[in-house]
């Protein structure tokens, strides 16, 4: 892992730790939490959209950057109703 990746990972871990701590402490013990879905769904769609935008809608490049299979990316694009816009 290069220095930049490590710095980003550290930043994300600190942000996540703070956010999860706030979420859990604000819950009433009787509530059913949906933290997993909240985080995964809340991050996945904008992440996919941003990477697709940066790759000019090139799904093969986007999948490589994300570290997932192109078919998986296509499935997630469909699930989230993401419109792939190609810059002209």
C-alpha positions, 0 to 999 in steps of 0.5 A: 500500500502506498503512502497516499492510500494509507493516508486515505485509509487512515482518514476514512477510518477516523471519519467512520469511527467518529460517525459510528460512535455518534450514531450508536450513542444517539440510538435508544437501546430499543431501536433497531439500527440499520447502520450497515445498510445506511453506510453501504447504500449511502456510500456506494451510489455516490462512489460509483457516480463519482468514479464513473464521472471521472472515467467519462462513463468508461465502465471498464476503467471505473471497475478497475479503479474500484477493484470490482468486476465490470459485470458487478459494476453494471449490476450496481449501476442498474440497482442504483438507477445510475445514469452513465453520462459521457462527457463530450 
